[in-house]
């Protein structure tokens, strides 16, 4: 897939401070009906009043004053162009207002929803666009019977989407499109059946009858149909997953290319598909959306909800991620917002600390009930939000990251995480917790970048059960060159097609001095009772054997770990080199109701000259920018961090 687009400079690390400026049109709130919720204004008599005020100059001025420079707002929900023209005009006026205050605007578009009650007036053959299940029934969005889902192979629908895109970019002068709803594609229509067969025949056109039979158990694939159910062991289902990712990627590439034709500086923003970790030919949006419902917080005595993995996966594809944040409480319906100063600070701190991601205040413009204001206008929300947003605005240079300085790589096997996720996902997340709460920075290394493992001192294979012979060869060569491997549990018991190996793929390396095998290190991850799939929502417990996991890393790592933090508790850290050449160490205290004093930090980096260490924090403005005392002995540098409430960073500059 040809990627002939360039990410604009305004989307780089450290540049974006964002808030939702309402993504649903009034028509949707009214049509949806239902009871008012903590996340919306459905069926509220004051909805229009609230909606109008959130698009007012008063609100835009307040957002700009605290440093917000990007918002997303509704543009095309799927009611059709004729029925949505009023909303589009309102958004155009809002965008003009935002631009006058230096705020860019993304137009929220539904990529898949087609609302037949209004769109049939424009598109009489709308049913031909709709997805159907294996029984031929139309697929709908959740329980909204009036929202059909459009098929990704419908070229007519893709061409139709270009019309609201044109209106958004050219007429409304928006700065980009934020697509929602495109991750679901489970169609069984005859057009998809034929496209799937054509995909297989092209992929296996040079394969012999014997090779096809070894893969599928049948000698030819001319008459296969889409499997009616998800079954990861089914070779045809494995091919279907790859086919669907390819179709979705191709659809986005067409729309992205069209956006760039209209305005090269405009962006496409949407979710990242797992295909980004599968092959070299994949699509990644200019700005990734991470909708994970995981507002960072300590969950009782069980663990810490966080979005570090989302930040690290974005880092792996060299993109900025915009993590939307809601607090979902286990066993309770609905969502809630950040409600305290501590929650606001922790939410905004995590975006900056792990890679200079888009600093996102998802909850800022949600309504009060009754709506005497909106959420961010409450004093306990406004003050920490302004404090943090202003800090990020004033110190963009601290987040212009060019390189993560972690020398620990956490391997992400596409096949393992896609087809054996109930084992592989908890293993990877569990090991990540051991790294985080022992302050060991790491990077995600996806399987389509396995050749990059040589940039690390140690690679961790945490329950990555499916490994190809090609991957195994890379790990063998890595160990021969002096690199360290930490392997857990069931890693490598299958090949990439989930075929059981006679013995685990890397068993021949286990006697090597720079390889450690941990049989049951990742056995302390438990899903929530209300989860629906393996990757949905985990309480990421600190594994009981986390010290053993850390010792294994220290034993086999080629070179020292970049720093050590002498502190206990839920303190995480990350380290980057920024555009200026400075190395910036970030510290975040998830238990921020308990501020810390005098945290000892030892940094092991190849500094060449004399150092200046500057302390920055939004929590104590009177201390921010101060120089810290340094004790330097060759490459080892010791400093004392004076205060750590929620977040701070230390910039090391060489003279």
N, C-alpha and C positions, 0 to 999 in steps of 0.2 A: 504494500500500500504506500503510494507516494505521499510523503508528508511535505507539502510545499507551502508551509506557513511558518511564521515566526512569532514567538511570544513577545508582545510589546513590552517595552521597558517599564511601563507603569505597573506591571503585574509581578515584578520581581520581589524577592524576599525583603521583608522589612518595609514595604511600601504601602500596604493596604490596611486600612482600619474601617471596618464594615458594620452595617446594621441592616436588618430586615426593615424595609419601609412598606410593609404589607404586601404579601404575594398573592392574595386572593382578591379577585374583583368582587364588587358588591353583589353582582348577579349570582356568584357562586355561594356567598354567605346565605343569600336568601333562598336559593334553590336547595341548598344542602339541608336547611331546616335543623331540627334537633335542638337539644338543650345547649345553652352557652357552656363553653368549656374554658379551662385555664389557658388553652392554646389558641382560642379563636373568639369570634363574636357572632357565631351562628345564631340566628333567630332572635337577635337582640333588637329591641325597639330603638335603642340609641345607636345602632350600627352605623347609619349614614352620618350622624353627627360626629362620631368617633373617626370614621373614615375620612371625612372632610378635614378635620383638624390635623390628622397625621400627615396630610399632604400640604399643610399650610407653611407659610414663610416663617412663622413663629417656631415651628418644630425644626425646619431645615436649618434655621440660624443657630438653634441650640446644638444640633448635631455638628455643624461646622465648627462652632466655638470650641467643642471638646476634642476636635481633631479627626472626626469621621470624614473620610474622603471617598467612600464607595457605599452605595446602597443598592438593594434589589427591590423591585416593585412589580406589580402585576402588569401584564401586557396581553397575553393570549392564553386563555385557559382551555380552549377547545369548543367554545360556544359557536365558533364560526366568525368570519370577518364582519359580515353584515350585523350580526347581533352583538359583536364586541367593539364596534367602532367608538361608542361613547367612552368605554374604558381606555381605549387607545389614545383618544384625544386628551383625556384627563392625565394620562401618563406623560404625554408629550409636554403638557403645560408644567407638570411636576418636574420633568427632566430639565426644562429650561430654567426653572427656579433653582434646582440643585446645582446646575452648571454655574449659575451666577455666584454661588457660594463655594465653588471649587470642589464640588462633590460629583463624582462620576455615577452613572446609573446603568444597572443591568436590567433588562426586561425579562421577567419570569414567563417562560413559555412551557406549556405542557407538550411534550414530544409525542405522547401516545394517546392521550384522552381525546375522544371525539364524542361530543354531546349531541346525540341524534335528534333530540327534541327541537333544536334550533338549526343544526347543520344540514338536516335533510332538505331544508328550504333552499340551500345553496348547492348541495351535492345530492341529487336524487339517487345516485348509485352508491351511497355511503356504505351500505352493507358489504360491498366488495372490498372495502378498506379494513374491515373489522377482523380481529383475531378470533379464531374458534378453537375449542378444545378437541380432543380426539373423537368425541361424539358429535361434533359439528355445532355445539352450542357457543354462542358469542361469549367472549370473556369480558368481564366488567371490572371496573376499578373498585376494589374492596366490596362493600355492599351497596354502592351507588349504582342502582340498576340503569340509571339514565346516562351513565358514562361508559360507552363502549371503549375498547382498547384497540388502537390501530396496529395493523400488522407491519412489521419492519420491512417486508419485501414489497409493499405497495408503493410503486414508483409514483403513482398518482397522488398519494398522500404526501410523499416527500416533496413533490413539486408544489402542492398546495401550501405546505409550510413555508415555502419561500416568499409567499405573499405577505404574511404578517412580519416575517423577518425584514423584508424590504421596508415595510411601514415603520418598523422599529428603528432600523439603522438610518434610513434616508429621511423619512418624514419626521419621526420623533427625535432624531439625532441621539439615540441611546448609544452607550459605549460598549454594548455587547448583549448577548443573549444568554440567559441562564436556563438551561433545559432541565426539566424534571420529568420523571416517569419513563425514561428510556431504558432502564435496566431490565424491565420485564419484557421478555419475548418468548412466548410459549405457544406459538401458533401451529396448528395442524391443517391449515387450509391446503387446497390442492396446489396452489401456487408455491407454497412453502415445501410441500412434498416433492414437487418437481425440482425446485431449486436445491433441495438437500441431495437428491440423487445426482444432479449435475455436479455438485460440489464433490461428492465421493468419486464419481467417475473421472473427474479431472485430477483429483488428488492421487488416485491409484491407476492412472492411465498407463503407466510404465511398469506396473506390478504384474507378475505372472499369476496365473490361476492358483498356483500353489501358495504364493505369498498372500493372496487374498483369502484363501481358505485357512491359512494359519492365523490370520488376523480375525476373521469373522466366522469361521466354521463352515462357510459356504463358498462355492467357487466363483460366483459372480454376484454383483450388487445392483444389477439393472432394475430390479423391481422392489427394492426395499422401501419401507415406509418409516416415517418418524415414530420412534418408540412411544407408546401411549403413556408411559410412566417413567419416572426417574429411577434409574437403577445403575449405580456407578460401575458395577462389574460388567455390564453389557457393553461390548465393544462398539456397538452401533450408537448407544447413548453417549459414550465418550466422544465419538465423532460428531454427534449432534451438538454437544456443548461447544466444541470448537467452531462448528458451522454457525451457530447462533452468535457467538462473539464476533465472528467475521462479518456477518450481516449487519450487526449493530455498529461495528466500527466503520463499515463502508457508508452506512447512512449518515453518521456524524461527519465523516470526511467530506461528503457531498455538501452538507449544510455549512460546515466550517469554511470550505472553499468559497461558498457563495457569500458568506459574511465578509470574508477578506476581499472579495471583489467589490463589495459595496464600500468597505472602509478597512484598509489594512491595519489600522490601529484599534479596531473593534475586536472583541474577544468572544469565544464560545466557552461557556462554563458549564460543567456537568460532572457526573460521577465518573470514577475511574473503574473500568472493567478489569476483572482478573486477567484478561488477555494481555494486559500490559506487562504481565510477568511470564507469559507463555512463549512468545516468539519475538523475533527482532522486528517483525512487521506488525505494528499495533498502533492504535490511536490513543492519544492522551490530549485532553482539552487544555486550553491556555491556562485555565484556573480550575482546579479540582474542587468538587463539592464533597464534603464528608458529612453525611447526615446520619449521626450515630446515636443520638439520644443519651449520650454519656457525659453529662455535666460532671466535671471532676469533683470527687468528694470521697472522703473516707466512709466506707460502708460498715458502720458498727465496728466489730472487732474481726470482721471477715477479710477485709482487703480494701483496695483503693480503685475506684472507677477512674479511668483516665483515657486520654486519646493519643497517647504517645505512639502507638502502633500506626495510627492513621497519619501522623506527622512523618513517621519514618518511611512509610510506603510512598508518600508523596516525594520525599527526598530521593528515593530510589529511582524515580523517573524524572528527576530534576524539574519538579513543579512546586508551586505554592498550593497549599490546600486551605480551603475555607471550611472549617469545622463548625457546623451548626450545633447548638448545645441546648438540650432540654434535660431536665432531671426526671428520670423515670424511676419511681420507687417500687421495688419488688413487691408483688402481691397486691398493688393498688392500681386502679384504672387511671388512665389519663396521664398527663404530663404536668410538670410545674416548672416555674422559672427559677433563676437565681433570686433568692429572697433576702439574703443578708450581705453585708459588706464583705465578709470573708468569702462567700461564694462568688460574688462578682469578681473580686481580685484573683481568686484562684482560676476561674474560667479564663480571664483575660491574660493571666500570667502564662498559662500553659501554651498558648499560641506563640508567644514570643520566645519562650525558653527552649522550645524544641524546633529550631530551624527558622525562626522569623517568619512564621506563617501569617496568613491574614488574621488580624486581631478582630474577632467576631463577637458582636453583642447581639446574638439571635433574639433575645428576649426584650430588647430595649423599648420597642414601640408597642408592646402588647398592652391591652387595655386594663385599666383598673375597673372595678365593678362596685358601684356605678362609675361611669367614666369621667370622673372629675379631672383626670389627667391620663398620662400613660406611664408605663412601668418605670422608665428611666428618670421621670420627674420626681419620684420619691427621693427624699434626701439620702436615705441609706443606700440607694442605688446610684443616684446621680454623682455623689461625691467620689466614690471609688472609681466609677466609670470614667469620669473626667480626669481623675488623677492618673489612671493608667493610659488612657488614650492620648493624653497630652504628653506623657512620658515617651510613648512610642513615636509620636510625631516629632518630638525634639531630639530623638536619638536614633534616627533611621540608620545611621552609619554603623551602629552596633549589630545590625541584623542583615547587612548586605553580605550574606554568607556565600563564600565561594568554595568552601571545602569543610566537610565534617571531619574532625580530627580523631574520630574513634578508630581504634585498631582491632575492634572486635566485630565480626560480621555474623549476623543471625540469618541463616539460610532459609529462604522461602521457596520450597518446591511447588511449582504450579500444580502438578498432578496430585501431590499429597494433599495440598490445601483445597483442591477442588473435588477430588473423588474419595478422599479418606479424611474429611475434615473433622469428624468426631474424635479422631485420635490426634491428628496433626495440629489442628488449631489450638486445642488446649495445651499441647506440648510446647508450641512456639510461644504462646502467651505466658505460660508458666515460667519458661526460662527468661523471658523478657522481664518478668517481675523480679527475678533474682538479680538481674543486671541493674534494674532501676534502683532498687532499695539497697544495693551495695555500691551505688554511685559509679557504675561502669558504663560509659557511653558506648553505643553500638549503632551499627547501620544495618538495614535490611539488604540482603543480597539475593535478588530474585534469580530463578533458575535460567532465565534467558540472558543473564549476565554472569554466568558461572565462571567465565574466564577472568573476571575481575577479582576473584578471591585472593589473588596474589598480592593485592594491595593491603591485605590485613595480616595481623600477627596470629590470629586464631579465628577459626570458623566453627560455629556451633550448629550442629545438626540435631534439632530437638524434635524427635518423633516425626521426622520427615520420612514417611514410610515408603514412598514411591520414588525410586531413583533410577535413571536410565544408565546404560553402560557408559555413555558419553560423560555424564556427570561424575560417575564413579572414577573414570580415568582422570578427570581434573582434580579430584580430591586425592587420589593416589600420588599424582605428580606434585601437588601442593605439599603433601607430607614429606616427600622425597627432598623437596627444596628447603625444608626446615620449618614449614608452617605447622601450626598446631591445630588439631581437631578435637572437639568435645562432642561425643556422640551419645545420644540417650536412647533407651528402650528399644522400640521397634523400628528404628531408622533403617531403611534399605531392605525391608523384608520383601518388598514387591519391586517389580520393574515399573516403568512408566505407564504400562497398560494394566496395572493391578494384577499381574501374574506373579504368583508366589515363587520366590527364588528358593533354590535348594538350601542356601545359607544366606544370611544377611549380606548385602552387597559389600560392606566395608569390613567384614570380619577378619580379613587377612591383615588389616592394619592395626588390630587391637593390641598387639605385642610391641608396637613401636613406642619409643620413649616419648614422643611428642603427640601421642594420641591417648585420650582418656575416655573410657566407656562408663557411663552412669546408667545402670539398669533401670532404676525406678525413681529418678529424680523429679519427674514432672507429674507425680500422681496426686497433686493437691489442688486441682482446679475443678470446681463444681459449678454446673450451670444453674441459673435461676429457675424456679418452678414454672414460670410463665413463658419461658423461651420457646420459640417455634422451630429454630434451626440452630445448628452448631455454632455459627458465627454471630448469633443474634445478640447475646448479652451475657457475659460471664463476669462473675466476681473474681477478679484476677488475684487470687491468694498468693502470698509469698510462700513458695514451696518450703516444706519443712527442712529439706536438705540444701537450702540455698547457700550455706557456707561451704558445703562440699562442692557445689557447682562453681562457686567463685574460686576456690582453691584449685579446681581443675583448670580453669582459665589461666590463673597465674602460673601454674606449673608448665603449661605447654605453649603459652603465648610467645611468639617471636618478638622480643623487645618488651620494655616495661609498659604498663598501662599508663595513659597520659596524665592521670591525676589521682589523688586519694583525698577523700573528705572524711575527717575524723568527727563523726556525729552519728547518733542513732536516731531511728524514727523514719518517717516517710519523707525523706529528703532525696530528691532526684537531681541529676546534673547532666549537662551536655556541654560540648566544646566545639567551637568553630573558628576557622580563620576567615576574616572578613576582607572586604575589598581593599581596605587601607593597609592590609598586612598584619593588623593586630590579631591576636588570639583572644577570643572572648569565651570565658567560662560562665555558664548560667547555672544558678541554683534555685530550686523551687521547693518550698515547704508546704506539703499537702495538709499538714496539721497546723494550719495557720492561725488557729486560736491560741497557739502556744509559741509566740515569737522566741527566737534564739539569739544569744549573744556570743560573740567570740568563737566562731566556727573555724577550726584549723583546716587549712587546705595545703596540700603538697602537689606541685605541678611538675611533671617530668616531660619536658619538651626540649628540642635542640635549639635553645636560644643562643644567638651568636654574640650579642652585645649586652650592654647594661639595660636594665629593665625599668619601666615605670608601670605600676599597677594602679589602675583607677577603678574606684568602686561606684557602681550605679544602681539605684533602686528607686522605684516610684513610691515606696512605702515611707521613706524618710528623706524628703527632698533636701533637708538641711545637710545631709551627709553625701548626697549624690554628687559625683564628680570629684570627691576627695581622693588623694593619693593614699595608698596603703604602704605600710612598712614591709620591706622584703628582706628575707634571709636567703641568699643565693649561694649555692655550692655547685658549680658546673651546671649540669642540666636540671638539677633539682632546686626548685624554688618553693619556699615556705612563706605563707601569708596567713593573716588572721582576719576573717570577715567580721566586721564589728557588729552588724545587725542583719538578721534574716527573719523578717515577718512572713511574707508570702513569697517574694521574688527579688533576686538581685543578680547582677552580673559583674564580673571583673574583667576589664580589658587590659591585656598585657601588650605594651608597646616597647619595641626595641629602639634604643638611642644610638 
